[in-house]
Amino acid sequence: MSDLSVVQYILIALIFVWSGFVRSGLGFGGAVLSLPFLLLVLDEPLVFLPIISIHLLVFSSLTIWMNNRQSSTGPQGTPKSGTVDWHYLGRMLSILIVPKLIGVFGLITLPGHILSAIIFIIVGLYSVSYIVNKPFRSGSKTVDAVFLMLGGYISGTSLIGAPLIIAVAAQHLPKEKLRDTLFALWFILVLIKLGAFVWAGVDLQLIHHTWLLPAAAVGHVIGLYVHDRMLHAETSLFYRVLGTILLTVSSIGLVTVWL
């Protein structure tokens, strides 16, 4: 990434501002909502995936720490539950960790465009249900498990499995804990992916973090403000915003897959 034009550098910085914004605003989307645009600037995924991974590790851990750094008791001496649902996090991990590892190490090779199209179609259907304020409830632990396993596998191969995972998590987590629980999940999953990058000798582009981390930080701060506003809005508005973003993700993904 050392021989790009000034215009390309500016575009990449702006996209990482956007990446930081959607990540902190919703708890997901840092990869899936920025990677398609980054590849239009430079069509080399392995240049950007390590950068996105390190950004997620930095900002997810920082956000969780900031939100839980206060005393563990409330104003009346009642214990605080924190912003991460560790019990449900463990449940999700137990279901998707094996597919995640299979995806990371490429033990099963499936046609990428078919797999991506399936996930974006499913996410699109979920998003419409949120927009019309009639969220889909599978009513089946088996269906939820299938979606989590598919999301884990996609996350292992390309880091874009978040929309399918959040489609399940949003059914079971209160909105106050949704983002930070997902952040904790992404931290664990991305740490595995980053370890695979190091093992494979992929360039982590560390020199470029000196200017891309500040760019992502600007978007991160804006996203924190937006997230706080959404939490204080009515629940239906929160899920309409969530559904709109998911629909945007799936639409961009489908266009990218079939181009």
C-alpha positions, 0 to 999 in steps of 0.5 A: 500500500506504499505506492498509492496516489494521494486520492486513494489514501484520502479515500481509504482514510474516509472509509476507515472513518466510516468503518469506525462509525458503524462498528461503535454505533451498532457493534458490527459492520466494521468489515462488511460495510467497509470492505466492499468500498476498500476493494474498489480503491485497491482490490487486495483483501489481504491488505485490508483484513489485518488492518480491520482486525487490529482496529476491532481488537483495539476499539472493542476492548477499549469500549467494553473497558470504558463501559464497565470501568465504574464500580460493580455496584449501583447507586443503591448498592445493587450489583451491576450486571455489566454491558456484556452478557457473558452467559449468552456469549459463552453459548454462542461461542460453543456453537460457532467456534468449530465452524469458525476454525474450519473456516480459518484453516480452510478445511472445507472449501465451498464456492465463495459467491454461493455462500456469500449470496445465501448469507446476504439473502437471509440477512435481507429477509431478517432486515425487512422484518425489523424495518416493519417492526415484526422481527422474525423469531425462529422459535427453534434452537436448531435454526438459531444454531444453523445460522450461528454455525454458518456465521462462524464459518463465514467469519472464519473465511472472510470476516463478514459473518457478523450480520447473520450472527447478529440476526440471531443475537438480537432475538435474545439480547436486550439492546443495552447489552447487544453491542458490547456482547457482540464486541466481546465475541468479535474480539475472540473470533478476530484474535483467532483470525489474526493469529492465522494471519501471523502464522501464514506470514501475512503482512499486518500493515503495521506502519499504516496504523499510524494514520488509519487508527486515528481515522477510525477513532474519529468515526468511533467517537461519532458512533458512540454518540449515535449508539447512546442516542439510539439506546434512549430512543424507543425500542422499535426505532432501534430495531428499524435502524438496525434493520435498515443497516442490515438491509444495506449490508445485504444489498451491497453484499449481493451486488458485490457477489454478482458483479 
